[in-house]
Amino acid sequence: MKTAAALAVCLWGALSLCVSAQSSTWSLMQEAAVSWTGDLPCAGWDCKCAFSRQRGCCCVASRYNALEESLFTKFGDLFTALGKLKADINEVTGDVKVAFTAAMDSSAGCYGPFTSSMPIPYNTVLINQGQGYNPALGAFTAPRTGLYSFSFSAYSNVGAAGNRLYHQVSLIRNSDVVASVWEDNREDSEDSGSQTVLLPLAAGDQVYIRLLSGRQLCGDTNQHNTFSGFLVYPTLQN
C-alpha cells in the first residue's frame, strides 16, 4: 500500500503543479496520501495546498513568491550599486568639461616691446568650456586638480628682410617658465614656433603665455598666435 501511495503522489506531481484533477481520481490519490505513513515527496511544493485546497491553488506559489522577492531584492541592490557608481564618477569628473582655444586679435602692428615681461592677450575666444580661461587676463585658471595639455604658437612678421625678428614667448605655470620659443635674426622677415606640454595642475593654478621684455610680435593678420588647453583627466586631491 505504501508503494502504491508513493507512486500515486509522484504521478500526480509529474502531471502538473496546479492541475485540477477529476473528483474520483483526486479522491483515490488523497486516500493513498492519507494512508501514507512516511514523509510525503512534495519536492518543495506546498503539500497542505495540494491535499486540502486543491482547486484553484498553485502548489508552487510559495516558491514563486520567494523567487520574486529575491529578484526584487537583487534589482534593488543593482540600482543602488549603479547609483553609487554614478556618484563616484561625478566625484572624479565633477561633471566638468574643460577646454579652451583663444587667439590674438589680427593686427598689422606689433605687440611690444615692453620694459617688463607681459602676458599675451589672447582675447579672441573660440571655445571656453568650463570657463577656465579669462581673456581679460590672458590666463587660464585650473578649475580642478588634474593633468592638462597646453599648446601655443608664436608668429611674427617684421615686414622686410633686414629688419630684426626678435621675440621670445614662454608658457608660464604660476611664476615658473615651462616651455619657450624664440627668434633673433635679421635674415628672416617672418617666422613661427609652437610648443605642446602636459602639466599636472592643482585647482587654482594659473597658466599663461608671456612675451619677454624688450621683445615683440608683429604683423599677425590671420590669428596665427594662439593659446589652447584642455583637461586630459582629473585626479583626486590628496
N, C-alpha and C positions, 0 to 999 in steps of 0.2 A: 504493500500500500504506500509506503514511504517513497519507493522508487517511482510509482505512478504519480504521486503528488508532485514530486520534484520535476518530473518530466512535464507535467501539465503546466506548472508555473513557468518553466523555461520556454515552453512552446508559446505560452501566452505573451511572454516578454518579447519573443522574436517577431511576433506578428505586428505589433505596433506599440508606441509609447502611450498613445491616447485613444486607442480604438474602443468603440462601443460594441461589445460582443452581444450575441443573441442571448436571450434570457436563460434558456436551458443550458447552453454551453457555459455561460458565466456561473450558473448555479453549481454545475459539476466542478468547475475549476475552484470555486470558492470553497466547496465542501472538501476538496482534496487539500487545499491550502490549510483549512482549519484543522484537518486531521494530521497535518504535518507537525512533527514534534521537534524538529531541528530548526536551525536558523533559515529563514526564507532567503532565497537567492535574488534579492532585489536589485543588486548591481548598481546601487546608487539611486534607485527610484524611491519615490515616496510610497512605501508599502501600505500605509494607512489610507492614502488616497486611492491606491489601486484596488484595495479589497473592501473598502467601506463606502467610498464615494466615487464609484467608477464612472458614472455618466457625466460627461462634460468636464472631467478632471484630467488635466495633463500631468502625467505622473513624473515628469522631469522638470516641473515648474520650479521647484526649489533650486535645482542645479542651474537652470536657465537664469533665474534671478541672481544667483551668486555670480555667474559669469558676467551678466550685465553690470552688476555692481563693480566687479573687478575691472571691466573695461572703462567704465566711467571714472574710476579712481585713477587708472593709468593715463587716460586722456587728460584728466585734471593735472596730474604730475607733469605731463608733457607740456601743457600750456604754461605751467609755472616755470619750467626749465627754459622754454623759449623766451618768456618774459625776462628772466634773469640774463639770458644770453644777449638780448637786445640792450638791456641796461648796461652790461659790461662793454658792449661795442660802443655805445654812446659815451661811456666814461672815457674810453680811449680816444675816440674820434672827436668827441664833443659836438658832433653834428656840424663841424666847421669845415668848409671848403676854402682853402687859402691859395690864391693865385693872383698875380698882377703883372701887367706889362704897361710901361709908360715910355714916352719919347720926349725929347726936347722939341720945342716949337721950331718949325722951319725958319731959318734966318740966313740972310746973306752976310750978316755981320759976324762979330766974334763974341764969344763968351769968355771974358777975361782979357788981359791978365789982371790979377788982384794981388794986393800986398800980403794976403794971407790965404791959406788953402780954403776953398769954398765948396760946399755941396753943389752938385749939378742939379738944376731944376728940371727934372723930367715932368713937365706939367701937362702934357697931353696924355691923359689916362685912357688906355684902350680896354683894359679889364682890371677889376679890383675886387675879386671875390673875397669875402671876409673883411674887407675894409682895412686891411693891414697897412696899405700904402697911403702916405699923406703927401699929395702933390705940392702943398704949400711949403713943406719942409724938404721935399725930395727924399724922404726917408721911409723905410719900412720898419714897422714895429711888430715883432712876433706876437700873435695873439695867444699862442700856447707853445709849450715845450715840444721840440721835435727836431727832425732832420729836414733841412731846407735846401733847395737848389736855387742858385742865383746866377745870372748871366748879365753881361753888359757889353756894349760896343762903343768904341770911341772913334769918331770920324772927324777929320779936319781938312779943309781946303783953303790954302792961303792965296790962291788965285793965279800965281805965276811962278815959273821957275826962278830960283834965286832968292825968293822970299823964304824966311826961316819957318819951317814946320816944327813947332815946338809945343809939345803937350805931354803931360803925364797924368793919367787918370787911374784912381785906385778905388777898390771896393773896401769899405771900412765896416768892421763889426764893432759896435760901440766906439772905441777910440783906436782900435788896432787895425793896421793895414793887413789885408788878407791876400789880395792879388792886385796886380797893376799892369797897365800897358803904357808905353811911351814912345815918342818920336822926337828926334832932334837932328835935323839936317837941312841943307839948302838945295838938295838935289831933287827931292820930290815936291810937287806942288800940292799933292793931296795923299792921304794915307789913312788907314783904319786899323784897328786891332780889337780883339774881343777876348773875353775870359768867361769860363763857367766853373763854378765851385760848388761843393757840397759843404754845408755848415750846420753843426749842431747848435741850436739856439734854445735858450731858456725864455719863458714867457716874459715879454718886456724888453728883450734885447733889440737893439736897433742896427739896421744895415742901410748904408747909403753909398753913393758914388761921389768921390771928391776930386776936384781939379787942384793940382798942386799950385802953390803960389808962384806967380811970375809966368805961368803957362796959359795957353789959350786954345780954344776950339773955335774954328772959323768955317763959314761958308756951308753950313749944313742946310740945304734947301729941301731935302727929302726925308727928314726924320731918320737919319742914319744912326743917330745917337739914342740908344735905347737901354732900358734897365728892366729886367724881368726877374720874377722869383715865384716859387710855389712850395707848398708843404709836401715833402715826399712821404713822410709818415710821422704821426705823433708818437711821443713817448710819455710815460707816466713820470711825474715829478717824484724824486726821492724824498 
